[in-house]
Structures are given as structure tokens and as C-alpha cells.
Amino acid sequence: TQERICRELGALDELGSALDNQAQILRERGKYDEALALLKEAEKNFRKGCYRAGLAQTLVNMALLLVFDLKRPADALPIAREACELVDKESIDDVPRETMRLLLDFIHSSTSAK
């Protein structure tokens, strides 16, 4: 599998992408805890690698999973903040800044509503 090959080659960024993709499939099937575990593993690999856009996207996916599926907006907030800061700091164009701000605003409003 792609994951196995990436592990064997030590291809950290590609492994992060493979794990993130698997997490999205699990999320679509309602396996939220398993998806979160894969996203955390993807995050670790992206942090060791150099693909900052991949890290930002994984953080966004993790925040979305936490706020919408697991109903944990307080846990999603620092993750979304980090993703937003990363997008700004690294000038990542793969993740639209306006989308990031809207996500952050939504999470803020979800945490203050509780």
C-alpha cells in the first residue's frame, strides 16, 4: 500500500498525505476517533517533514473533525489558530486565508455559545 511504501522509504510528507487521505475516508464512514488518530499521526509526519501546506491542511481537517463531528470546539480552536498562523507565516496559497478566517470565526462562536 501507499502507506507501507512511504514508511519503508521514510517519505514523511508523502506518508502524512496518505494518512490524511485515509482519515478522510474514515470520517466519511463515521469512524471519527480512528480518523482523529490518523490525523494526529499525519500531523507528526508533516512536522518532521517540510511540506507546510500539508501540515496546514491536516490541521484544518483535524479542526473540522473536532468541531463538526466530535462536537469539541474548544479542542478545535488552538488547532485552527495554528493552521491560520501557519498559512499566514508561510504564505501558503493552497489553503485560502479567507476560508481559514471563516473557520476560526465559526469555532470561536461555537466555543462562546457553550
HUMO-V974218 format. One line per field, one symbol per residue. phi: phi as a letter, one per 20 degrees, with the letter a starting at -180 (. if undefined). psi: psi as a letter, one per 30 degrees, with the letter a starting at -180 (. if undefined). burial: I if it has 9 or more other C-alpha atoms within 8 Angstrom, else O. Layout:
# HUMO-V974218
phi = ???
psi = ???
burial = ???
This chain:
# HUMO-V974218
phi = .gffffffemeffffgffffffffffffenefffffffffffggffffeceffffffffffffffffeeelcffffgffffffffffffeleefdffffffffffffgfffffe
psi = leeeeeeefgieeeeeeeeeeeeeeeefggieeeeeeeeeeeeeeeefagieeeeeeeeeeeeeeeeeefhieeffefeeeeeeeeeeeghjffjkeeeeeeeeeeeeeeeff.
burial = OOIOOIIOOOIIIOIIIIIIOIIIIIIOOOIIOIIIOIIIIIIIIIIOOOOIIIIIIIIIIIIIIIIIOOOIIOIIIOIIIIIIOIIIOOOIOOIOIOOIIOIIOOIIOIIOOO
